[in-house]
Amino acid sequence: YSVPVPDELQPQQPTPPSFYSHLQNPIQTPPATQPRPPTSPILLTHPPMGFATGALSGFTLTASTLYLTILIHNRHRIHQASLLYQQSLLLNSIVEPSILPPEDNVPRYRIERANWTERWKDGWNKEIEDGVRWVQGIRWKTVREAAEGRWREWREGERRV
């Protein structure tokens, strides 16, 4: 059994706003007879690129691309030059074994004692390695069998730990 409810007492559902409602100025709302053409929100928020901005961004893009291209080319040439030098030394040492590289290209090594932090790290790593070796050396089958035997003894009434 239901009683009809008058329309003015029915709950009113709010009308959803249109997609472009945030773009419309309430003071300059066009009349309802002339529909407003939809405009893109991007065009309203971002002005078109001007001549100076376009020229500057084009110059920046071109200059950075040119710089990176020249930089990569230069690095490749340096790498190729070092490879050619090493190969020529190798081939010359095969033909004439007495030829040694020039004295200024021979690397000089100096043995330095590690500082205290490196020694501490090495000690720490040695302790970790020793612990891992100890764990790896445990015969887990024997440990399991011993634990099972103790458990059986404890369960059967011989309650010594």
C-alpha positions as CSV (number, residue, x, y, z in Angstrom):
1,Y,0.0,0.0,0.0
2,S,1.6,3.3,-1.1
3,V,0.5,6.8,-0.9
4,P,1.3,9.2,-3.8
5,V,3.6,12.0,-2.8
6,P,3.1,15.4,-4.4
7,D,5.8,16.6,-6.8
8,E,6.9,19.6,-4.7
9,L,7.7,17.1,-1.8
10,Q,9.8,14.8,-4.0
11,P,13.5,15.1,-3.4
12,Q,15.1,17.1,-6.1
13,Q,18.3,15.8,-7.7
14,P,20.9,18.5,-8.5
15,T,21.6,18.9,-12.2
16,P,25.2,18.0,-13.1
17,P,27.4,20.9,-14.3
18,S,28.3,20.8,-18.0
19,F,31.9,20.0,-19.0
20,Y,32.6,23.6,-19.9
21,S,30.9,25.2,-16.9
22,H,34.1,26.2,-15.3
23,L,35.1,28.1,-18.4
24,Q,32.0,30.3,-18.6
25,N,31.9,33.6,-17.0
26,P,28.5,34.1,-15.3
27,I,28.5,37.8,-16.2
28,Q,29.0,37.2,-19.9
29,T,26.8,34.1,-20.4
30,P,25.6,33.9,-24.0
31,P,21.9,33.9,-24.6
32,A,20.2,30.5,-24.7
33,T,19.1,31.0,-28.3
34,Q,22.7,31.1,-29.6
35,P,24.7,28.0,-28.4
36,R,28.3,28.7,-27.5
37,P,30.8,26.7,-29.5
38,P,32.9,24.4,-27.3
39,T,36.4,25.7,-26.7
40,S,39.4,23.8,-25.6
41,P,40.5,24.5,-22.0
42,I,44.1,24.4,-23.2
43,L,43.6,27.3,-25.5
44,L,42.2,29.4,-22.7
45,T,44.9,28.6,-20.2
46,H,48.0,28.7,-22.5
47,P,48.5,31.6,-24.8
48,P,49.9,30.8,-28.2
49,M,53.7,30.8,-28.6
50,G,55.0,34.1,-29.7
51,F,57.8,34.8,-32.2
52,A,60.5,35.4,-29.5
53,T,59.5,32.3,-27.5
54,G,59.4,30.1,-30.7
55,A,62.7,31.4,-31.9
56,L,64.4,31.0,-28.6
57,S,63.1,27.5,-28.1
58,G,64.1,26.5,-31.6
59,F,67.6,27.9,-31.2
60,T,68.0,26.1,-27.8
61,L,66.8,22.8,-29.3
62,T,69.1,23.1,-32.3
63,A,72.1,24.2,-30.3
64,S,71.8,21.5,-27.8
65,T,71.3,18.8,-30.5
66,L,74.4,20.1,-32.3
67,Y,76.5,20.3,-29.1
68,L,75.6,16.7,-28.1
69,T,76.3,15.4,-31.7
70,I,79.7,17.1,-31.8
71,L,80.5,15.8,-28.2
72,I,79.7,12.2,-29.1
73,H,81.7,12.5,-32.4
74,N,84.7,13.8,-30.5
75,R,84.5,11.1,-27.8
76,H,84.4,8.4,-30.6
77,R,87.4,9.9,-32.3
78,I,89.4,9.9,-29.1
79,H,88.4,6.3,-28.4
80,Q,89.4,5.3,-31.9
81,A,92.7,7.1,-31.7
82,S,93.6,5.2,-28.4
83,L,92.6,1.9,-30.0
84,L,94.7,2.6,-33.1
85,Y,97.7,3.5,-30.9
86,Q,97.4,0.3,-28.8
87,Q,97.0,-1.8,-32.0
88,S,100.1,-0.2,-33.6
89,L,102.1,-0.8,-30.4
90,L,100.9,-4.4,-30.4
91,L,101.8,-5.0,-34.0
92,N,105.2,-3.3,-33.6
93,S,106.0,-5.4,-30.6
94,I,105.3,-8.5,-32.7
95,V,107.6,-7.4,-35.5
96,E,110.3,-5.8,-33.3
97,P,110.1,-7.2,-29.8
98,S,112.6,-4.7,-28.4
99,I,110.4,-1.8,-29.0
100,L,108.7,-0.7,-25.7
101,P,106.1,2.0,-25.3
102,P,107.3,5.4,-24.5
103,E,108.2,6.0,-20.9
104,D,105.5,8.7,-20.4
105,N,102.7,6.3,-21.3
106,V,103.7,3.6,-18.8
107,P,101.3,3.7,-15.9
108,R,103.0,4.2,-12.5
109,Y,101.4,2.4,-9.6
110,R,101.8,3.4,-6.0
111,I,100.7,1.1,-3.2
112,E,98.8,2.9,-0.5
113,R,97.6,1.5,2.8
114,A,93.9,1.5,3.1
115,N,92.4,4.0,5.5
116,W,90.6,2.9,8.7
117,T,87.1,2.8,7.2
118,E,88.2,0.4,4.5
119,R,90.0,-1.8,7.0
120,W,86.9,-1.8,9.2
121,K,84.8,-2.8,6.1
122,D,87.2,-5.5,5.2
123,G,87.1,-6.9,8.8
124,W,83.3,-6.7,8.8
125,N,83.1,-8.6,5.4
126,K,85.5,-11.2,6.8
127,E,83.3,-11.8,9.8
128,I,80.2,-12.1,7.5
129,E,82.1,-14.6,5.2
130,D,83.2,-16.6,8.2
131,G,79.6,-16.8,9.5
132,V,78.3,-17.8,6.1
133,R,80.9,-20.5,5.9
134,W,80.0,-21.8,9.4
135,V,76.3,-22.0,8.5
136,Q,77.2,-23.7,5.2
137,G,79.3,-26.2,7.1
138,I,76.6,-27.4,9.4
139,R,75.2,-30.8,8.7
140,W,71.5,-30.0,8.8
141,K,70.4,-33.6,8.6
142,T,72.3,-34.4,11.8
143,V,70.8,-31.3,13.5
144,R,67.3,-32.4,12.4
145,E,67.8,-35.9,13.6
146,A,69.0,-34.8,17.0
147,A,66.1,-32.4,17.4
148,E,63.6,-35.1,16.5
149,G,65.3,-37.5,19.0
150,R,65.0,-34.9,21.8
151,W,61.4,-34.2,20.8
152,R,60.6,-38.0,20.9
153,E,62.2,-38.3,24.3
154,W,60.4,-35.3,25.7
155,R,57.0,-36.5,24.4
156,E,57.4,-40.0,25.7
157,G,57.9,-38.8,29.2
158,E,61.7,-38.3,29.6
159,R,61.4,-34.6,30.0
160,R,64.9,-33.4,30.2
161,V,66.0,-30.6,28.0
